[in-house]
């Protein structure tokens, strides 16, 4: 099939926007939450907020893995970075996440051995390069990243490297959606479900939204037409009161997801209660290494002992932003003490964070204007 031209896309977008207006009851206030950082950026980049009818609000949720990484995890990472026998390996967007005492960028500047890597598999080379050091990889992320990191851990085991470890803080999306719906505060009328995560887990793990909460959900792709199509799907479900897991990303997301990736995750990990930044503990929302793979859990093999009290950044409202309870511009620090150049909270650190997206695109893409 030939790709749509720009004119074709514009026509499709017009038809979808008309359908959205027709399905939306005038005067009704609806809040649809996207739970994917890439969706957050795409919605701003495409200017979708400014195109939707009054009464339909797109709200950013806990869809940025860097943003939801709890501060105590960063305090542990900083503690490992201070050890002379450790080389810390991490993705670059972790460097400026705040801990209680500074961040990894500060630690690296002060002389800590911190290697910025672009693929988890690079830890194998680090393990060979520094045989007398303990390589500690910051293993965070949602289901998409978890599958890759699981494959990395298996590769480490198969090579017999005994100096490579993982500080694990994986997060699972479906339990977070349940926690958002169970809280008494806030309004959510439907979910734009994450595309990348759904490639791994498929449609079934979201079925509880329809069955237990009568809540519309639709898996969306990442261009404007795919996101608008998902919004149409959410409105149709609400209009008909027939709830299901919609999928507007069928070219990539299969109903059962990726069986090989899911089997790999099941082999290495077991579900645990886990803590999300600014939200708290969510039951069975994290993963821990199990069985023979516990030998790669750095907290089990190289315990830190007592970590001092965790003190969140004063005035930061990242947790409320992540729950969709406030917009980023409603945080008193936004655009003032907290900017892209000098982030205070994790939501401003990551390029996929809601605060970072509002700060970068807000003036031109439907976000509200902040004070200079």
N, C-alpha and C positions, 0 to 999 in steps of 0.2 A: 504493500500500500504506500502511495506517495505521501510524503510529509505535507502537512498543511502549510500553506503560504501565510505570510503575515496578515494579508487581507482575509483569508479563510479563518484564521484564529480570531481576528477581530469580530467577524460575523458570528462565530460560535459563542464567543464571550457575550455578545449582545443578546443572543437568544437565551443563554443561561441566566443572565441578569434579569431578563424579562420574566423568565420562569420563577426566579427567586422572588421577584416583586409580586407575581401572581399567587405564589404559595404562602407568602407572608401575610398574616392578618394585620392590617393597618392598626397601629396603636399598640400592638403586642410587643413586649420587650423580651428578646431572646439573647442568651449568651452561649455561644458555641466555643468550646475550648480546644485548642490544638495542643497536643502533648508530644511535640517534636520540635527541637530547636531549628532544624532546617525548614520546617513549615513556618516558624515564626519569622525567619529571615525572608523567606519567599513571599509571605503575605505582605510584608513591608515593601520589598523590592518591586512587587507587581502593583502596589498601590491599591490592594483589594478593599481595605477598610473604607476608603473614600468612595468606592463604587456601590457598596451595599446600601440597602434602604435604611432609613432611620429606624431604630428598634432592633436591628441585628448587630450584635457586638461580637467581635472575635477576641477571645481572651487567651493569653499565653499561660500554659500550665507548667508542670515539672518535666519539661521535655529536653532539658539541657543537662547531659551527664556531669559536666564539670560543675554546674551550678548546684546540683543536689548532693554533691559529695560533702559529707558532713565535716565540720571543722575539726572534730577530734581526730578524724582520719588524717587531715593535714598536719595536725600536731604530731602524730605518729611519724608521718613522712619526714617532717623536719628533724625529729629525734634520730631517725635512722641516718639522715643526711649528715648529722654531726659526728657520726662514728667514723673513725679513721680507717676501719676495715671494710667500709661500705662504699660501693659506687651505686648511686641512685639513678635509675633509668626512667624517663617519663616523657609523655607527650608535651609539646611546648605550651599548650594552653593551660597546663597545671601550674606553671611557674609563678603566676601572680595571684593564685587563690589564697585568700588570707588565712593564716593560722593565728593562734593566740599571740605568738611572738614572731611577727614578720611573715615572710613567704619564702618559697624555694629560690626565687630570683635573688633575694637578699642573701640567702645561704650560699648560693653559687658565687655571688660577688665576693663573699667573705672567704671563699676558698674551698667550699664543700665540693666533693666529687659528684657532680650531677651531669649526666649525659642526656641530651635531648634527642629522642629517636622518633622515627616516623612510622615504624612498623614494629609490633611486639616481637617479631622474629629476630630483630636486631640484638635481642638480649643474648642469643646464642653466641654471636660474635664477641659480645662484651665478656661473656663467660670464658671464652677461649683467650681473649686478650688480657684479662686480669685474673689469672688463675689463683692468685693469693688474696683476692678480694671477694667479698660477698656482693653479688649483683642483685639489687632489689628493684623490681619493676613495680610501678604504681598501676595496679590492675583495676581500673575503674571502667564504668560504661554500662550501657543497656545491652539488651540481648544481641544486637548486631555485633558489638565489640566483644562480648563474652565468648561468642563462638570462635572468633579469631584467637583470642587469648587462650582458650581451651586447647586449640590446635598447637599453639606455641608451647604450652606446658607439656603436652604429649611429646613434642619434638625434643624438648629439654630432657625428658625422661628417657627417650629412645637413644639420645646421644650419651647419656650417662653423666651429664654435667651435675656436679654436686654443689656448686657455688652460685647457682641461680635460684632466686626466690621471688615470691610475689606477695605484695601487700594488697589484699583483695578487698574491694568494696564495689562489687557488682550490684546493679539495681534492676529490678523487674518491673515492667510497666503496668501489667494488669492489676497487681495489688495496690499500686498507687492510685489508679482510677477508682478502685473500690473505697480507698481511704478518703478520697476527695468527696465522693458521694455520701459517705457516712458522716462527714463533719456537718455540724449544724449551721455553720456560717457560710454565706456565699450562695450563688445561683449558677447552676450549670444546666443547660437545656439540650446538650448534645456534644459529642466528641468527634473532632477530626482526628482519626487514629493514625499513628505514625507509619510511614511507608517503609523505612529501612528496618525497623524492629519487626514489622509484620512479614517481611521477606523471610525472616527466621521462624517466627512462631505461628504464622498463618492467621486464620480468622477465628478458630474455635475458642482460644483463650479469652476473647472478648464477649462471648455469648452471654455471660452473666449480666452484662449491661442491659440486654433486652429482656432476659428471663426474670431477673431479680429486681431490676430497677425501672423497667419500662423506659429505658433511656436510649435514644438513637445514637448510633455510632457508625462512622464510615471511614474506611481506610482510604487515604488520599495520596496522590502523587505530588509532584513538586512544582509544576508550572501552574500558571493562573487558571487555565481551563480545567485542569484536574482538581484544583482546590474548589473552584466554583461548582463543578459537578458534584463534589462531595457535599457541599452546602445544600444543593438542590436535593440530594438524597436525604439529608437530615430533615429538611423541611417536609418532604413527602412522608417520611415516617411519622412525623408529628401530626401532619394533616390527616393521615389515615389511621393513626393509632396502631399501626402494624409495625412492630419493632423487630429489628434484625441487625446483623453485622453487614453493613454495606461494604462494597469493595470497588472503588473507582481506580484501582491500580492493579487490575487483573493481569496485565502484561508482565508483571514482576512478582506479584504476591499470589501464591497458590493457597487454596483453602487450608491445607495441612502444613503450610510453611515448608521448611527445609528439613526433611527427616534426618539427614546425615548430621546436620549441625545440632539438631535437638538431641540426637542420640549421644553425640560427643559431650554436650553439656551435661546430660544426665549421667554419663559415665564419670565425670570429674567432680561434679558439684552436688550439694544438697541445699534445699531452701533453709533460710534462717530469718529470724526477725532482724531488721536492719534499720538504722537511723538515717534520716534524710535531713539535709541542712534546713534549718528553720521550720521543719514540719514535725519532726520527732520520729519515734519508732513506729514502723509499719509492719504488721505481722507478715512473715513469709515473703518479704519484698527484696531479700538479698540472697546471696549464695556464698557458701563456704566450700573449700576443697574437702574431699572425703577420701576414705580408703587410702591406697598407696600414695595418692597425690598430696596428702597432708605434709609429706616431706618437703614440699615446695612452698608451704605456707610460712612466711617469714616470722609471723607472730608466734607460731608454734616452735619454730626451730631456732630463732634468734630473739627471744622475748625481750621487751624493753623494760619491763617493770613499771613502776608508777609514772604516769603522765600527769603533769600538773593540771589545775582547773582550766577548763576551756572557757574563754571569755569571748563572746561574739563581738563583732565590730559595733561600736556604740552608734545607735540611731539607724543602723541598716535594717531595711524592711524586706530583705531578699526572700525570707520565708513566706511572707504574705503575698509577694509577687508570684512566687512559685505555685501558690495555691489558687491564684486567680482572684484573690480577695481585694487587691488594689492594683491599679495600673502602676508601671514604673515611675511615671511622672508624679504620682501621689506620695512617693517616698520623699521625705524632707531633704534628703541628701542628694537626690537626683539632679544632675546638671550643675550642682554647686560644689559640695565637698567631694562628690562621687562623679567622676567623668571617665571617659575612655582612657585618658592619659594617666589618671590617678584614681583607679577603681578602689572603692572601699569594700564592696560586696562582690561575691562570686558571680552574681547575675550581670555585672558590668564587665567582668573579666573575659568570659568566653565570647567569641564572635556569635555564638548561637544563643547567648543569654538574652532574656527579654529586655533587660535594661540596656544592654549594648545595642540591640536592634532599635529600640526606641530612640536612643541617643544618636545613632548614625542616620536613621532614615526618617525620624519623626517629622521634620519640617515638610517633607515632600510626599510622604506616603500614607497620610492618614493618622499619624500619631499626633498628640497634642504638643504644642510648643512649650518648651521650658524657658525659665528666666535665665538671662545671661548673668 
